[in-house]
Amino acid sequence: MVVLYDASVLYPSTLRDLLIRLAQSGLVTAKWTDRILDEVFDSLARDRPDLDPVRLLRTRTLMVRAVRDCLVQKNNKDEEIDTTTGAITAATVSGFTIGM
């Protein structure tokens, strides 16, 4: 099953760790976009000024390395944005739209 991980589930570190482990185990095929990661790490930097920006970048890099083929390489027109919250609500992955 292909699952699009939204910023809201990647923001908390414990949940992010669990979801990455689920993807590594093969139970799900996890996907996300650079835009979703931007949302996660911009929010973390804003909400947690005590976190070292270098370590946040390292975490982002390790996330991408940890989950095979996780990044959806599409342009913005393939992402649906909730105009109320600004959250990404769907993305196109290999011709299939995955929504939340």
N, C-alpha and C positions, 0 to 999 in steps of 0.2 A: 504494500500500500504506500502510495506517495503522499507525503504530508508536507504542507507548507507551514513552516514555523514562523509565527508572527512575532513582532517585537515584544509584545506583551508577555510571551512565554519565554523569550530569550533574555529578558531583562533580569529576572531574579537568578542569581548564580546557582542556587540549589536545583531549581527546575531546569535551567539551561544544562547543567551537568547531567541530570537524569535523561533529558531528551536526546542529548548527544550520545549517551550510552545506549539508549534504545536504537538509535540509528546505527551505531557501530555493531550492535548485535544482529542487525539484519531484520528486526521486527518491523521497521518502517524504513522507507527511503525518504530521508529528510531533505527538504529544499528550502532555500531562502534567497533573497536578492541582496545585492549590495545596498540598495535603498533601505531594506529592513535592518541590515546591520548598522547603517548610518543612524537610523532612528534609535536603535538600542544603545549604541555607544555615545551618541550625542546626549541622550537622556542620562546615561550613567555619569558622563563628565559634568553635566549641569547639576544633577542631584547629589552627586558624591564628589565634591571638590577635593576630598582627602585622598582619592584614588589617583595614583600616578598615571599620567597620560601615556607614558611609554608602556606601562603594564597593561593598560586597556588595549592599546594597539597590539601588543603581544597576544593577549587573550583572543582578540578578533582573528588574528593570523592563525593561531592554534585551532580555533573552531573550524576554520575553512579546511585546514589540513586534516583534522580529525574525522571529518565526514566526507566520504568519497562523493564526488560530483554533486555537492550540495548547492553550489551557486547557479542560479538561473540567470543566464546571460541574455537578457532581453532588454529592449528599450522600454521607456516609461509608458508607452501606449499599451503595453501588455500587462500593466498593473492597474487594478481598480482601486481608487482611493476613496475612503469615506470622507466626504466633504465636511462632516460635522467634527470628526475627531482627527482627521488627517492620517488615519491608520490605513495601511495597505490591507484590503479585504480579499484580494484574489490576485493570482499571478498565473501566467500561462507557462506551462512546463511541457516541453515536447509536444505541443499542439493540444494539450489538455488544460483546461482551466481548473485551477484548484482554489476553492474559496474557503473562507472561514465562517 
